[in-house]
């Protein structure tokens, strides 16, 4: 009898990717963010490989599916969660002001200016990640409108990004 544990593990990992808790998507501890990378690029391909290998002993099919898994689930994960965040922001988003607190030029990645903003929610200060300032229009101290999610302010979009993407 073939072991069915690998198919259960694969299904559990896929469900984990679909229903990822916000605390894991937006961790306070930066190394927890690597968990999603490990699931998509290591655990899920291994479990797909083991599952297919249990039912089809042909190695080529199992290896091919294992290599295709991150190519399918990586972008799908980003698109799906981006869509969910957009819907949540449309429904429960609150517009506020944020201040540019840091600016740098990223020559190695995007070859553009990046800004980091700070905003306050219920007396607590939150900082954005570095966001693209492609027109180089902001200076430190400038104010930018931001929409954040009521109840979980770590989900946000700057006004420029909101207008471009949504």
N, C-alpha and C positions, 0 to 999 in steps of 0.2 A: 504494500500500500504506500502510495506517495504521500509525502508530508504536505499538509495543507497550511502549515504555519506561515510560509512565505507569502502566500496569496493574501492571508489576513494582514500580515505586516504591510504589504504593498497597499492594500485598501486603506489601512489605518494611516499610512503616510500621505496618501492622496487626500483623505479627509482632513488631515492636519493642515495640509497646504491650503485647502479651500476654506477651512474655518480657523485660521491662525488667530490666536488671541492678540488683542491690541498690545498687551504688555510685552509680547515677543516681537511684534512688528516694530514697536517704538520703545526699545528697552532703555532703562536708565543706565544699565551696565553695558558698555559698548561691545564687550565680547559676546554677549548673548545674541547680538545681531548676526554673528557668524553661524548661528544654529540653522537659519534658513538656507544659507549657502551649503552647509553640510548635508542637509536633507535633500536639496535639489540635485547637488552634484556628486553625492556619495551614497547616502542611504537608499534613496529611491532607485538609482540605477542598479545597485547591488541586489535589492529586493526584487526588482523586475527580472534581472538575470537569473536569480535563484528560482523564481516562480516559473519562468519559461523553461528553464533547464529541468525542472521537475516533471513537466508535462510533455516537453519535446526535447529529447536528448541531443538534438542537433545543435552544436555549439555556435554555428554562424548566426542563426536566428536570435539566440539569446544575447550574443554579443552585440548584434546590430540594434536590437531593441534597447539594450542597456545604454548604448551610446546615443541613441535618439531621445531617450527619456529627458535629459537636461535641456535639449534643444526644443522640446515640446513644452515641458512644464515650467522652465525658467521664464520665457516670455509670457506664457499664459498666466502665470502667477502674478507678474507685474501688471498686466493689462486688467485682469479680473479685480485685483485689489485697488488699482487706480480708479476703476469704474465705481466700485463700492464706496470709496472715499468721496468721489464726486457726488454721488447720490446722497450720501450722508451730509455733506456740506451744503448741498442745495436745500435739503430739508431742515437741518438744524444748525446751519452755519451762522456765526455772528461776525459782523464786520467790525473792525477796530483799527487802531493806529499802531504801527510798529516803528521803531527807530533803527536806522542803520548803525551798527556798533562796530563792524569790522569790514574791511575791504581788502582784497588781494587780487593779484593777477595770476591766473593759472596757465602758465605757458606750456606745461607738459600734458595737460588733459584737454581742456576745452579751448585754449588759446583765447580766453576772454576774461573780463573782470567778473569777480564773484563777490557777493555781499552777504553778510550775516546780519540778521535783524533780531531785535529783542522786543517782546511784547508782554504786557501784564494782564493776567486773568485772576480775578478774585484775590489780589494781593500777592500772587506768586508770579515770578518772572520766568518766561520761557524764551529760549533762543532757537532760531531757525537753523537749519543746516546752511551751508554756503549755497546760495542761489545765483543763477546766472544774471548778470547785468550786461547784456550784449551791446547796449547803446552807450555804456559807460556814463550814465546820466545821474547816478546817485553818489553822494559824498557821505562821509561819516557824520551822523547827526541828522540827516534828512529823514523825513517821515514818509512811510509807505503804508497804504491800506493793506490789511490782511484779513482773510476770513479764516476762522478756526472753528472747530467742532465743539459745540456746547457739551460739556461733560467729559471731553477728552481733548484738551487744547493742543496736544502734540500733533494732531492732524490739522494741517493748515495749508493755505495757498496764498502767496503774495498776489496783489491785484494784477500786476503785469502777467504773471503766469496764469492766473485765472482767466484773464481776457484772451490769451493766446490759445490755451488748451480747451477751454470750456466755453 
